[in-house]
Amino acid sequence: MTCIFMMLSNITIAGANETIPNPIEPEFSYASDFSEEGVAMVATGGEWSLQLWYNVKGAKYGFIDRSGKFIVEPQYDWATAFVEGFGRVEKEKKIGFVDITGREIVKPQYDWVDDFSEGMAAVEKNDKWGFVDKTGKEMVTPRYNRVDSFKNGIAKVYKNNKVGFINKTGKEIVTPQYGSIEPFAGGMAAVYKNGKWGFIDQTGKEIIKPQYNSVGSVGRPEATYFIEGLALVANDQSDRNPLFIDKTGKVLLKTRYDYAFDFSNGLALFSKGSKIGFIDKKGKEVIKPQFTDAQSFNEGMAAIMNKERKWGFIDKTGKVIVKPQYDNVFDFQDGIAIVQNGLKRGLIDKTGKVILKPIYEKIKLLDGGLIMVQQSGKCGLANRSGSVIVKPKYDDIKTFSEGLAAVELKEKWGFINKNGEIIIPPQYAVVNDFKNGFALVQREQWKYHFISNPLLKPNKS
């Protein structure tokens, strides 16, 4: 195997404010982050051009390990990063897979392939989709119009505009028959058939036959039905008078409300005569309808709006914990919530104590209890006690990864640690986050290099 640059494990470990030397020669036309297996896709040669999208025309793709050695020499017309131990490769307009030894476990033969998910990869041939396993065996002969990746042992398959499920042996546990199948939540998935909604369990058994005009969380960013044992459904054409059913389909609560949400933290939001309140699972109005607007409970707190259109928070007894005083608020996350007045944002805790005054244009919660704040177009760092660790001076700060966060200053990127100390001074045109010990960087656009994480011990494998 050819070693094409200085071993990455020999990169100098830098302290704060020391320059990180660039040990990688030569540079690459394109590259991916290192995978968990310690493999990165790289491309050599070619030239970047803009057609419908940017493309490096004429490059050849291969794979390197952490030492910089090619485990697959550049020979493919296209390739991707490794996922679950395999990389996608293209040759003569056909696509297959290689493993970390460089062996083609699936020779390029398909029109398209997706990454592996739960040991199975979707493959397309002649406009039909099937699946292969990690030995390259075709477990599901391409016969479907479309498929989704496996999740929890099953995959959606589409045929003749209908959707069903298969397992990893290719058995149809749900014959394609539904117009739509929503994500599983609480062990159940909403299914749509002949204009009505019902539910199936994770074996594909139709537990609740399609009979409802609507299901509470369908169409929302996240399915919430049955998360707390009950699901919101409605038969009214305008979704009024919603019902709450259990997993057997039994109606446990009948309501006369304009609308309601699924239960969250034991309470469900409802609207009655333009006012918002909350009920418990017995149907008792534990918080009477009184608010102009509200959000579901999260971490024991719910955002509420008064008639002056100011937002605050209540607890599950209905007690006002944070007096309505903000133009906008966001859900609590680990005990803190972002609040907004005008175009300025701040931070409060669950007692309503102001951690950061609303003086910032942007606030983003980062890992490790750190908070990115932006003021006058510049970004800095604060902690959960409200102390500013790094005064706003950077043009941007990314999230922390492996103990370091990328920072931008005067169109150059570097990295800081969680104390705000500069570990790698801004010097790159583009950087990725550190991943599996390395960050992919570009000193100039389209010229890719790798640098190792100076906070981690060198890994020679």
C-alpha positions as a LaTeX table, in Angstrom:
\begin{tabular}{lrrr}
\hline
Residue & $x$ (\AA) & $y$ (\AA) & $z$ (\AA) \\
\hline
Met1 & 0.00 & 0.00 & 0.00 \\
Thr2 & 1.32 & 3.42 & $-0.92$ \\
Cys3 & 1.85 & 5.99 & 1.81 \\
Ile4 & 1.16 & 9.35 & 0.25 \\
Phe5 & 1.77 & 11.75 & 3.12 \\
Met6 & 3.34 & 12.07 & 6.54 \\
Met7 & 1.59 & 9.88 & 9.09 \\
Leu8 & $-1.30$ & 11.72 & 10.66 \\
Ser9 & $-0.43$ & 10.25 & 14.04 \\
Asn10 & 2.82 & 12.27 & 13.99 \\
Ile11 & 1.10 & 15.66 & 13.89 \\
Thr12 & 2.53 & 17.96 & 16.55 \\
Ile13 & 0.32 & 18.31 & 19.62 \\
Ala14 & $-0.31$ & 22.02 & 19.97 \\
Gly15 & $-1.04$ & 24.11 & 23.00 \\
Ala16 & $-3.10$ & 27.25 & 23.03 \\
Asn17 & $-2.06$ & 29.84 & 20.47 \\
Glu18 & 0.45 & 27.51 & 18.76 \\
Thr19 & 0.27 & 27.11 & 15.00 \\
Ile20 & $-0.71$ & 23.66 & 13.80 \\
Pro21 & 1.62 & 22.66 & 10.94 \\
Asn22 & $-0.04$ & 21.17 & 7.90 \\
Pro23 & 1.63 & 17.78 & 7.48 \\
Ile24 & $-0.46$ & 16.44 & 4.62 \\
Glu25 & 1.12 & 16.18 & 1.23 \\
Pro26 & $-0.26$ & 16.09 & $-1.36$ \\
Glu27 & $-3.64$ & 17.74 & $-0.97$ \\
Phe28 & $-6.84$ & 16.09 & $-2.20$ \\
Ser29 & $-9.41$ & 17.24 & $-4.73$ \\
Tyr30 & $-12.17$ & 16.08 & $-2.40$ \\
Ala31 & $-12.47$ & 14.05 & 0.81 \\
Ser32 & $-14.83$ & 12.87 & 3.53 \\
Asp33 & $-14.49$ & 12.81 & 7.30 \\
Phe34 & $-12.87$ & 9.76 & 8.84 \\
Ser35 & $-15.38$ & 7.05 & 9.73 \\
Glu36 & $-15.50$ & 5.16 & 13.03 \\
Glu37 & $-13.48$ & 2.44 & 11.32 \\
Gly38 & $-10.70$ & 4.95 & 10.62 \\
Val39 & $-11.30$ & 5.20 & 6.87 \\
Ala40 & $-11.73$ & 8.36 & 4.79 \\
Met41 & $-12.76$ & 8.73 & 1.17 \\
Val42 & $-10.38$ & 10.85 & $-0.91$ \\
Ala43 & $-10.30$ & 11.99 & $-4.51$ \\
Thr44 & $-7.26$ & 12.91 & $-6.57$ \\
Gly45 & $-6.95$ & 14.82 & $-9.82$ \\
Gly46 & $-9.88$ & 16.28 & $-11.71$ \\
Glu47 & $-11.20$ & 19.81 & $-11.79$ \\
Trp48 & $-14.10$ & 21.45 & $-9.97$ \\
Ser49 & $-16.86$ & 22.85 & $-12.18$ \\
Leu50 & $-20.39$ & 24.15 & $-11.69$ \\
Gln51 & $-23.15$ & 22.47 & $-13.67$ \\
Leu52 & $-26.42$ & 21.83 & $-11.85$ \\
Trp53 & $-24.19$ & 21.53 & $-8.78$ \\
Tyr54 & $-20.46$ & 21.61 & $-8.02$ \\
Asn55 & $-18.68$ & 18.54 & $-9.29$ \\
Val56 & $-15.03$ & 17.50 & $-9.47$ \\
Lys57 & $-14.84$ & 16.24 & $-13.03$ \\
Gly58 & $-12.25$ & 13.67 & $-13.98$ \\
Ala59 & $-11.16$ & 12.83 & $-10.40$ \\
Lys60 & $-10.48$ & 9.31 & $-9.21$ \\
Tyr61 & $-11.70$ & 8.16 & $-5.80$ \\
Gly62 & $-10.12$ & 5.85 & $-3.26$ \\
Phe63 & $-9.84$ & 5.38 & 0.52 \\
Ile64 & $-7.12$ & 6.00 & 3.08 \\
Asp65 & $-6.58$ & 4.87 & 6.68 \\
Arg66 & $-5.45$ & 7.00 & 9.62 \\
Ser67 & $-1.79$ & 6.59 & 8.71 \\
Gly68 & $-2.42$ & 8.06 & 5.28 \\
Lys69 & $-2.01$ & 4.77 & 3.45 \\
Phe70 & $-4.33$ & 3.92 & 0.61 \\
Ile71 & $-6.47$ & 0.92 & 1.45 \\
Val72 & $-8.13$ & 1.44 & $-1.93$ \\
Glu73 & $-6.07$ & 3.17 & $-4.60$ \\
Pro74 & $-7.86$ & 5.99 & $-6.50$ \\
Gln75 & $-9.63$ & 4.08 & $-9.27$ \\
Tyr76 & $-13.33$ & 4.83 & $-8.99$ \\
Asp77 & $-15.32$ & 7.52 & $-10.74$ \\
Trp78 & $-17.17$ & 8.36 & $-7.52$ \\
Ala79 & $-17.23$ & 7.21 & $-3.90$ \\
Thr80 & $-18.68$ & 8.12 & $-0.51$ \\
Ala81 & $-17.65$ & 7.99 & 3.13 \\
Phe82 & $-17.84$ & 4.66 & 4.98 \\
Val83 & $-21.07$ & 3.85 & 6.83 \\
Glu84 & $-21.39$ & 0.66 & 8.89 \\
Gly85 & $-18.05$ & $-0.50$ & 7.53 \\
Phe86 & $-18.71$ & $-0.03$ & 3.81 \\
Gly87 & $-18.22$ & 2.68 & 1.20 \\
Arg88 & $-20.17$ & 3.20 & $-2.00$ \\
Val89 & $-18.14$ & 3.21 & $-5.22$ \\
Glu90 & $-18.95$ & 3.86 & $-8.87$ \\
Lys91 & $-17.25$ & 2.52 & $-11.97$ \\
Glu92 & $-18.52$ & 2.77 & $-15.55$ \\
Lys93 & $-21.79$ & 4.30 & $-14.30$ \\
Lys94 & $-22.58$ & 1.35 & $-12.01$ \\
Ile95 & $-22.42$ & 1.40 & $-8.22$ \\
Gly96 & $-21.38$ & $-1.16$ & $-5.60$ \\
Phe97 & $-19.66$ & $-1.41$ & $-2.19$ \\
Val98 & $-16.14$ & $-1.92$ & $-0.83$ \\
Asp99 & $-15.21$ & $-2.99$ & 2.71 \\
Ile100 & $-12.35$ & $-1.62$ & 4.84 \\
Thr101 & $-9.89$ & $-4.05$ & 3.24 \\
Gly102 & $-10.76$ & $-2.63$ & $-0.18$ \\
Arg103 & $-12.58$ & $-5.77$ & $-1.28$ \\
Glu104 & $-15.62$ & $-5.23$ & $-3.50$ \\
Ile105 & $-18.30$ & $-7.03$ & $-1.52$ \\
Val106 & $-20.83$ & $-5.80$ & $-4.09$ \\
Lys107 & $-19.29$ & $-5.29$ & $-7.50$ \\
Pro108 & $-20.49$ & $-2.10$ & $-9.27$ \\
Gln109 & $-23.66$ & $-3.36$ & $-10.94$ \\
Tyr110 & $-26.53$ & $-1.21$ & $-9.65$ \\
Asp111 & $-27.92$ & 2.06 & $-10.98$ \\
Trp112 & $-27.92$ & 3.43 & $-7.42$ \\
Val113 & $-27.36$ & 2.24 & $-3.86$ \\
Asp114 & $-28.05$ & 3.81 & $-0.47$ \\
Asp115 & $-25.76$ & 3.53 & 2.56 \\
Phe116 & $-26.14$ & 0.52 & 4.84 \\
Ser117 & $-28.64$ & 0.84 & 7.67 \\
Glu118 & $-29.00$ & $-1.94$ & 10.24 \\
Gly119 & $-26.92$ & $-4.21$ & 8.02 \\
Met120 & $-29.03$ & $-3.75$ & 4.88 \\
Ala121 & $-28.55$ & $-1.44$ & 1.89 \\
Ala122 & $-31.19$ & $-0.41$ & $-0.64$ \\
Val123 & $-30.17$ & $-1.01$ & $-4.25$ \\
Glu124 & $-31.76$ & 0.09 & $-7.53$ \\
Lys125 & $-31.66$ & $-1.68$ & $-10.86$ \\
Asn126 & $-33.81$ & $-0.86$ & $-13.89$ \\
Asp127 & $-35.98$ & 1.53 & $-11.84$ \\
Lys128 & $-36.79$ & $-1.16$ & $-9.25$ \\
Trp129 & $-35.55$ & $-1.30$ & $-5.66$ \\
Gly130 & $-34.45$ & $-4.13$ & $-3.38$ \\
Phe131 & $-31.88$ & $-4.80$ & $-0.62$ \\
Val132 & $-28.48$ & $-6.46$ & $-0.16$ \\
Asp133 & $-26.87$ & $-7.57$ & 3.10 \\
Lys134 & $-23.26$ & $-7.06$ & 4.16 \\
Thr135 & $-22.11$ & $-10.21$ & 2.40 \\
Gly136 & $-23.41$ & $-8.74$ & $-0.84$ \\
Lys137 & $-26.29$ & $-11.22$ & $-0.99$ \\
Glu138 & $-29.43$ & $-9.84$ & $-2.61$ \\
Met139 & $-31.92$ & $-10.40$ & 0.21 \\
Val140 & $-34.73$ & $-8.59$ & $-1.60$ \\
Thr141 & $-34.71$ & $-8.77$ & $-5.38$ \\
Pro142 & $-35.31$ & $-5.30$ & $-6.88$ \\
Arg143 & $-39.07$ & $-5.21$ & $-7.43$ \\
Tyr144 & $-40.40$ & $-2.15$ & $-5.61$ \\
Asn145 & $-40.97$ & 1.35 & $-6.99$ \\
Arg146 & $-39.23$ & 2.82 & $-3.95$ \\
Val147 & $-37.96$ & 1.76 & $-0.54$ \\
Asp148 & $-36.85$ & 3.45 & 2.69 \\
Ser149 & $-33.89$ & 2.38 & 4.82 \\
Phe150 & $-34.36$ & $-0.20$ & 7.57 \\
Lys151 & $-35.24$ & 1.10 & 11.01 \\
Asn152 & $-35.96$ & $-1.15$ & 13.99 \\
Gly153 & $-35.79$ & $-4.20$ & 11.75 \\
Ile154 & $-38.34$ & $-3.13$ & 9.15 \\
Ala155 & $-38.34$ & $-0.99$ & 6.01 \\
Lys156 & $-41.09$ & 0.80 & 4.11 \\
Val157 & $-41.62$ & $-0.41$ & 0.55 \\
Tyr158 & $-43.69$ & 1.30 & $-2.14$ \\
Lys159 & $-45.53$ & $-0.37$ & $-4.99$ \\
Asn160 & $-48.26$ & 1.00 & $-7.27$ \\
Asn161 & $-48.59$ & 4.13 & $-5.09$ \\
Lys162 & $-49.17$ & 2.04 & $-1.97$ \\
Val163 & $-46.84$ & 1.53 & 0.99 \\
Gly164 & $-46.17$ & $-1.44$ & 3.24 \\
Phe165 & $-43.36$ & $-2.99$ & 5.33 \\
Ile166 & $-40.85$ & $-5.79$ & 4.86 \\
Asn167 & $-38.50$ & $-7.45$ & 7.35 \\
Lys168 & $-34.84$ & $-8.31$ & 6.75 \\
Thr169 & $-35.69$ & $-11.64$ & 5.13 \\
Gly170 & $-37.74$ & $-9.76$ & 2.54 \\
Lys171 & $-41.06$ & $-10.99$ & 3.93 \\
Glu172 & $-43.89$ & $-8.48$ & 3.51 \\
Ile173 & $-45.16$ & $-8.09$ & 7.05 \\
Val174 & $-47.48$ & $-5.40$ & 5.70 \\
Thr175 & $-48.47$ & $-5.80$ & 2.07 \\
Pro176 & $-48.31$ & $-2.45$ & 0.24 \\
Gln177 & $-51.89$ & $-1.29$ & 0.74 \\
Tyr178 & $-51.79$ & 2.07 & 2.53 \\
Gly179 & $-51.70$ & 5.54 & 1.07 \\
Ser180 & $-49.37$ & 6.63 & 3.87 \\
Ile181 & $-47.62$ & 5.18 & 6.92 \\
Glu182 & $-46.44$ & 7.66 & 9.52 \\
Pro183 & $-43.42$ & 7.13 & 11.82 \\
Phe184 & $-43.73$ & 4.79 & 14.79 \\
Ala185 & $-44.31$ & 6.42 & 18.15 \\
Gly186 & $-45.18$ & 4.60 & 21.34 \\
Gly187 & $-44.93$ & 1.31 & 19.44 \\
Met188 & $-47.64$ & 2.26 & 16.94 \\
Ala189 & $-47.74$ & 3.88 & 13.49 \\
Ala190 & $-50.63$ & 5.78 & 11.96 \\
Val191 & $-51.77$ & 4.39 & 8.59 \\
Tyr192 & $-53.99$ & 5.99 & 5.94 \\
Lys193 & $-56.36$ & 4.00 & 3.75 \\
Asn194 & $-59.46$ & 4.96 & 1.77 \\
Gly195 & $-59.51$ & 8.43 & 3.29 \\
Lys196 & $-59.35$ & 7.24 & 6.92 \\
Trp197 & $-56.65$ & 6.84 & 9.57 \\
Gly198 & $-55.93$ & 3.85 & 11.79 \\
Phe199 & $-52.93$ & 2.25 & 13.55 \\
Ile200 & $-50.63$ & $-0.75$ & 13.17 \\
Asp201 & $-48.17$ & $-2.18$ & 15.67 \\
Gln202 & $-44.50$ & $-2.97$ & 15.02 \\
Thr203 & $-45.34$ & $-6.46$ & 13.75 \\
Gly204 & $-47.51$ & $-4.87$ & 11.07 \\
Lys205 & $-50.76$ & $-6.02$ & 12.63 \\
Glu206 & $-53.64$ & $-3.60$ & 12.09 \\
Ile207 & $-54.66$ & $-2.93$ & 15.68 \\
Ile208 & $-57.05$ & $-0.04$ & 14.98 \\
Lys209 & $-58.74$ & $-0.19$ & 11.61 \\
Pro210 & $-58.68$ & 3.04 & 9.55 \\
Gln211 & $-61.79$ & 4.92 & 10.67 \\
Tyr212 & $-60.76$ & 8.42 & 11.74 \\
Asn213 & $-60.62$ & 11.62 & 9.71 \\
Ser214 & $-57.45$ & 12.77 & 11.49 \\
Val215 & $-54.75$ & 11.73 & 13.92 \\
Gly216 & $-53.33$ & 14.38 & 16.24 \\
Ser217 & $-49.67$ & 14.61 & 15.33 \\
Val218 & $-49.80$ & 13.60 & 11.65 \\
Gly219 & $-48.05$ & 16.24 & 9.56 \\
Arg220 & $-46.13$ & 17.67 & 12.53 \\
Pro221 & $-42.32$ & 17.47 & 12.77 \\
Glu222 & $-42.47$ & 14.61 & 15.27 \\
Ala223 & $-45.04$ & 11.87 & 15.86 \\
Thr224 & $-46.37$ & 12.06 & 19.43 \\
Tyr225 & $-49.33$ & 9.66 & 19.42 \\
Phe226 & $-49.24$ & 6.97 & 22.12 \\
Ile227 & $-46.01$ & 8.35 & 23.61 \\
Glu228 & $-47.91$ & 8.58 & 26.89 \\
Gly229 & $-50.33$ & 5.74 & 26.18 \\
Leu230 & $-53.08$ & 7.70 & 24.44 \\
Ala231 & $-53.57$ & 9.03 & 20.92 \\
Leu232 & $-55.57$ & 12.02 & 19.76 \\
Val233 & $-58.02$ & 11.28 & 16.91 \\
Ala234 & $-61.05$ & 13.02 & 15.42 \\
Asn235 & $-64.05$ & 12.11 & 13.27 \\
Asp236 & $-65.34$ & 15.65 & 12.85 \\
Gln237 & $-64.52$ & 17.04 & 9.40 \\
Ser238 & $-63.02$ & 20.15 & 11.00 \\
Asp239 & $-61.17$ & 18.07 & 13.64 \\
Arg240 & $-63.39$ & 19.41 & 16.41 \\
Asn241 & $-64.56$ & 17.30 & 19.35 \\
Pro242 & $-61.38$ & 15.17 & 19.38 \\
Leu243 & $-61.21$ & 11.80 & 21.09 \\
Phe244 & $-58.42$ & 10.10 & 23.02 \\
Ile245 & $-58.00$ & 6.37 & 22.44 \\
Asp246 & $-55.74$ & 3.72 & 23.98 \\
Lys247 & $-53.63$ & 1.19 & 22.07 \\
Thr248 & $-56.56$ & $-1.21$ & 21.72 \\
Gly249 & $-58.66$ & 1.49 & 20.06 \\
Lys250 & $-60.89$ & 1.96 & 23.08 \\
Val251 & $-62.16$ & 5.54 & 23.45 \\
Leu252 & $-61.11$ & 6.72 & 26.91 \\
Leu253 & $-61.92$ & 10.41 & 26.58 \\
Lys254 & $-64.57$ & 12.22 & 24.56 \\
Thr255 & $-64.25$ & 16.00 & 24.37 \\
Arg256 & $-66.23$ & 18.97 & 23.10 \\
Tyr257 & $-63.19$ & 21.10 & 22.36 \\
Asp258 & $-62.28$ & 23.05 & 19.23 \\
Tyr259 & $-58.97$ & 21.18 & 19.09 \\
Ala260 & $-56.44$ & 19.45 & 21.32 \\
Phe261 & $-52.87$ & 18.16 & 21.29 \\
Asp262 & $-51.44$ & 14.78 & 22.35 \\
Phe263 & $-50.56$ & 14.32 & 26.02 \\
Ser264 & $-47.18$ & 15.64 & 27.15 \\
Asn265 & $-45.93$ & 15.44 & 30.74 \\
Gly266 & $-49.32$ & 13.96 & 31.67 \\
Leu267 & $-51.41$ & 16.88 & 30.41 \\
Ala268 & $-53.02$ & 17.67 & 27.05 \\
Leu269 & $-53.53$ & 21.18 & 25.68 \\
Phe270 & $-57.03$ & 22.02 & 24.46 \\
Ser271 & $-58.84$ & 25.00 & 22.96 \\
Lys272 & $-62.35$ & 26.03 & 24.04 \\
Gly273 & $-63.99$ & 29.22 & 22.85 \\
Ser274 & $-60.66$ & 30.78 & 21.74 \\
Lys275 & $-59.02$ & 30.10 & 25.12 \\
Ile276 & $-56.39$ & 27.49 & 25.94 \\
Gly277 & $-56.34$ & 25.14 & 28.93 \\
Phe278 & $-55.09$ & 21.68 & 29.92 \\
Ile279 & $-56.74$ & 18.37 & 30.86 \\
Asp280 & $-55.41$ & 15.28 & 32.60 \\
Lys281 & $-55.89$ & 11.70 & 31.41 \\
Lys282 & $-59.20$ & 11.45 & 33.23 \\
Gly283 & $-60.52$ & 14.41 & 31.26 \\
Lys284 & $-60.43$ & 16.82 & 34.22 \\
Glu285 & $-59.68$ & 20.42 & 33.30 \\
Val286 & $-56.79$ & 20.84 & 35.73 \\
Ile287 & $-55.92$ & 24.19 & 34.16 \\
Lys288 & $-59.03$ & 26.06 & 33.04 \\
Pro289 & $-59.13$ & 27.62 & 29.56 \\
Gln290 & $-57.78$ & 31.13 & 30.11 \\
Phe291 & $-54.80$ & 31.70 & 27.85 \\
Thr292 & $-54.73$ & 33.39 & 24.45 \\
Asp293 & $-52.18$ & 30.83 & 23.26 \\
Ala294 & $-49.99$ & 28.12 & 24.77 \\
Gln295 & $-47.61$ & 25.28 & 24.03 \\
Ser296 & $-47.61$ & 21.71 & 25.37 \\
Phe297 & $-45.77$ & 20.95 & 28.60 \\
Asn298 & $-42.07$ & 20.19 & 28.39 \\
Glu299 & $-39.83$ & 19.53 & 31.39 \\
Gly300 & $-42.81$ & 20.32 & 33.61 \\
Met301 & $-43.32$ & 23.80 & 32.17 \\
Ala302 & $-45.66$ & 25.17 & 29.51 \\
Ala303 & $-45.35$ & 28.44 & 27.64 \\
Ile304 & $-48.50$ & 30.57 & 27.85 \\
Met305 & $-49.60$ & 33.85 & 26.24 \\
Asn306 & $-51.82$ & 36.46 & 27.94 \\
Lys307 & $-54.31$ & 38.83 & 26.31 \\
Glu308 & $-51.55$ & 41.41 & 25.91 \\
Arg309 & $-49.81$ & 38.82 & 23.74 \\
Lys310 & $-46.89$ & 38.43 & 26.11 \\
Trp311 & $-45.40$ & 35.03 & 26.86 \\
Gly312 & $-44.47$ & 33.43 & 30.18 \\
Phe313 & $-44.49$ & 29.96 & 31.77 \\
Ile314 & $-46.73$ & 27.96 & 34.10 \\
Asp315 & $-46.11$ & 24.72 & 36.02 \\
Lys316 & $-48.40$ & 21.68 & 35.95 \\
Thr317 & $-50.64$ & 23.09 & 38.69 \\
Gly318 & $-51.30$ & 26.15 & 36.55 \\
Lys319 & $-49.21$ & 28.41 & 38.76 \\
Val320 & $-47.52$ & 31.22 & 36.85 \\
Ile321 & $-43.78$ & 30.71 & 37.37 \\
Val322 & $-42.54$ & 33.19 & 34.78 \\
Lys323 & $-44.80$ & 36.22 & 34.46 \\
Pro324 & $-45.84$ & 36.91 & 30.85 \\
Gln325 & $-43.39$ & 39.60 & 29.74 \\
Tyr326 & $-41.68$ & 38.30 & 26.61 \\
Asp327 & $-42.53$ & 38.66 & 22.92 \\
Asn328 & $-41.54$ & 35.05 & 22.33 \\
Val329 & $-40.23$ & 32.07 & 24.29 \\
Phe330 & $-38.85$ & 28.63 & 23.46 \\
Asp331 & $-39.19$ & 25.28 & 25.24 \\
Phe332 & $-36.97$ & 24.50 & 28.20 \\
Gln333 & $-33.91$ & 22.38 & 27.47 \\
Asp334 & $-32.10$ & 20.93 & 30.48 \\
Gly335 & $-33.64$ & 23.53 & 32.74 \\
Ile336 & $-33.06$ & 26.67 & 30.70 \\
Ala337 & $-35.12$ & 28.45 & 28.04 \\
Ile338 & $-34.43$ & 31.09 & 25.43 \\
Val339 & $-36.66$ & 34.18 & 25.66 \\
Gln340 & $-37.04$ & 37.07 & 23.26 \\
Asn341 & $-38.06$ & 40.73 & 23.36 \\
Gly342 & $-38.09$ & 42.49 & 20.04 \\
Leu343 & $-35.16$ & 41.11 & 18.09 \\
Lys344 & $-33.06$ & 40.42 & 21.19 \\
Arg345 & $-32.77$ & 37.11 & 22.99 \\
Gly346 & $-31.82$ & 36.08 & 26.50 \\
Leu347 & $-31.90$ & 33.04 & 28.77 \\
Ile348 & $-33.88$ & 32.15 & 31.91 \\
Asp349 & $-34.05$ & 29.21 & 34.31 \\
Lys350 & $-37.18$ & 27.46 & 35.65 \\
Thr351 & $-37.63$ & 29.98 & 38.44 \\
Gly352 & $-37.72$ & 32.80 & 35.92 \\
Lys353 & $-34.29$ & 34.03 & 36.97 \\
Val354 & $-32.56$ & 35.82 & 34.10 \\
Ile355 & $-29.32$ & 34.05 & 33.26 \\
Leu356 & $-28.56$ & 36.19 & 30.22 \\
Lys357 & $-30.36$ & 39.47 & 29.61 \\
Pro358 & $-32.18$ & 39.79 & 26.25 \\
Ile359 & $-29.39$ & 41.71 & 24.55 \\
Tyr360 & $-28.26$ & 39.14 & 21.99 \\
Glu361 & $-29.28$ & 38.65 & 18.36 \\
Lys362 & $-28.77$ & 34.92 & 18.59 \\
Ile363 & $-28.36$ & 32.31 & 21.32 \\
Lys364 & $-27.55$ & 28.65 & 20.70 \\
Leu365 & $-27.19$ & 25.97 & 23.37 \\
Leu366 & $-24.00$ & 23.95 & 22.88 \\
Asp367 & $-22.71$ & 20.75 & 24.46 \\
Gly368 & $-21.09$ & 20.76 & 27.87 \\
Gly369 & $-23.26$ & 23.53 & 29.33 \\
Leu370 & $-21.87$ & 26.19 & 27.01 \\
Ile371 & $-23.91$ & 28.78 & 25.13 \\
Met372 & $-23.08$ & 30.61 & 21.93 \\
Val373 & $-24.17$ & 34.26 & 22.01 \\
Gln374 & $-24.16$ & 36.79 & 19.19 \\
Gln375 & $-24.02$ & 40.53 & 19.79 \\
Ser376 & $-23.51$ & 43.24 & 17.17 \\
Gly377 & $-22.88$ & 40.50 & 14.63 \\
Lys378 & $-20.06$ & 38.91 & 16.65 \\
Cys379 & $-20.14$ & 35.57 & 18.49 \\
Gly380 & $-18.84$ & 34.59 & 21.90 \\
Leu381 & $-19.37$ & 31.97 & 24.62 \\
Ala382 & $-21.19$ & 32.02 & 27.94 \\
Asn383 & $-21.89$ & 29.34 & 30.55 \\
Arg384 & $-25.14$ & 28.33 & 32.26 \\
Ser385 & $-24.44$ & 30.66 & 35.21 \\
Gly386 & $-24.46$ & 33.61 & 32.81 \\
Ser387 & $-20.73$ & 34.29 & 32.87 \\
Val388 & $-19.27$ & 35.30 & 29.53 \\
Ile389 & $-16.27$ & 33.07 & 28.84 \\
Val390 & $-15.41$ & 34.54 & 25.45 \\
Lys391 & $-16.52$ & 38.06 & 24.64 \\
Pro392 & $-18.28$ & 38.28 & 21.26 \\
Lys393 & $-15.46$ & 38.69 & 18.74 \\
Tyr394 & $-15.82$ & 35.84 & 16.25 \\
Asp395 & $-17.87$ & 35.94 & 13.07 \\
Asp396 & $-19.24$ & 32.47 & 13.83 \\
Ile397 & $-18.87$ & 29.63 & 16.33 \\
Lys398 & $-19.90$ & 26.06 & 15.53 \\
Thr399 & $-20.93$ & 23.40 & 18.05 \\
Phe400 & $-18.30$ & 21.56 & 20.10 \\
Ser401 & $-17.09$ & 18.19 & 18.87 \\
Glu402 & $-14.39$ & 16.15 & 20.59 \\
Gly403 & $-13.72$ & 19.10 & 22.91 \\
Leu404 & $-13.16$ & 21.70 & 20.19 \\
Ala405 & $-15.40$ & 24.18 & 18.38 \\
Ala406 & $-14.65$ & 25.78 & 15.04 \\
Val407 & $-14.51$ & 29.59 & 15.10 \\
Glu408 & $-14.43$ & 32.04 & 12.20 \\
Leu409 & $-12.50$ & 35.30 & 12.25 \\
Lys410 & $-11.99$ & 37.48 & 9.18 \\
Glu411 & $-13.06$ & 34.65 & 6.84 \\
Lys412 & $-10.58$ & 32.21 & 8.37 \\
Trp413 & $-11.44$ & 29.24 & 10.58 \\
Gly414 & $-9.65$ & 27.79 & 13.59 \\
Phe415 & $-10.61$ & 25.96 & 16.81 \\
Ile416 & $-11.07$ & 26.83 & 20.48 \\
Asn417 & $-11.49$ & 24.63 & 23.55 \\
Lys418 & $-14.27$ & 24.82 & 26.14 \\
Asn419 & $-12.33$ & 27.43 & 28.12 \\
Gly420 & $-12.33$ & 29.68 & 25.07 \\
Glu421 & $-8.60$ & 29.22 & 24.49 \\
Ile422 & $-7.41$ & 29.23 & 20.89 \\
Ile423 & $-6.01$ & 25.77 & 20.18 \\
Ile424 & $-5.73$ & 26.06 & 16.40 \\
Pro425 & $-5.52$ & 29.69 & 15.22 \\
Pro426 & $-7.87$ & 30.76 & 12.40 \\
Gln427 & $-6.06$ & 29.93 & 9.16 \\
Tyr428 & $-8.39$ & 27.76 & 7.04 \\
Ala429 & $-10.93$ & 28.76 & 4.40 \\
Val430 & $-13.27$ & 25.89 & 5.33 \\
Val431 & $-13.31$ & 23.39 & 8.20 \\
Asn432 & $-15.42$ & 20.44 & 9.28 \\
Asp433 & $-15.98$ & 19.53 & 12.92 \\
Phe434 & $-13.55$ & 17.05 & 14.46 \\
Lys435 & $-14.81$ & 13.51 & 13.99 \\
Asn436 & $-13.10$ & 10.29 & 15.00 \\
Gly437 & $-9.93$ & 12.20 & 15.82 \\
Phe438 & $-9.56$ & 14.29 & 12.67 \\
Ala439 & $-10.97$ & 17.39 & 11.00 \\
Leu440 & $-11.21$ & 17.87 & 7.27 \\
Val441 & $-9.98$ & 21.36 & 6.36 \\
Gln442 & $-9.33$ & 23.49 & 3.30 \\
Arg443 & $-6.60$ & 26.11 & 3.27 \\
Glu444 & $-7.98$ & 27.16 & $-0.11$ \\
Gln445 & $-11.31$ & 26.22 & $-1.61$ \\
Trp446 & $-11.36$ & 22.69 & $-3.10$ \\
Lys447 & $-7.95$ & 21.81 & $-1.60$ \\
Tyr448 & $-8.58$ & 19.28 & 1.16 \\
His449 & $-6.32$ & 18.26 & 4.06 \\
Phe450 & $-6.69$ & 16.45 & 7.40 \\
Ile451 & $-5.54$ & 17.64 & 10.81 \\
Ser452 & $-5.60$ & 15.57 & 13.99 \\
Asn453 & $-7.23$ & 16.59 & 17.24 \\
Pro454 & $-4.46$ & 17.92 & 19.54 \\
Leu455 & $-6.62$ & 17.11 & 22.58 \\
Leu456 & $-6.61$ & 13.40 & 21.81 \\
Lys457 & $-3.81$ & 10.88 & 22.06 \\
Pro458 & $-2.42$ & 9.87 & 18.66 \\
Asn459 & $-4.07$ & 6.76 & 17.22 \\
Lys460 & $-1.80$ & 4.79 & 14.93 \\
Ser461 & $-4.42$ & 2.29 & 13.86 \\
\hline
\end{tabular}
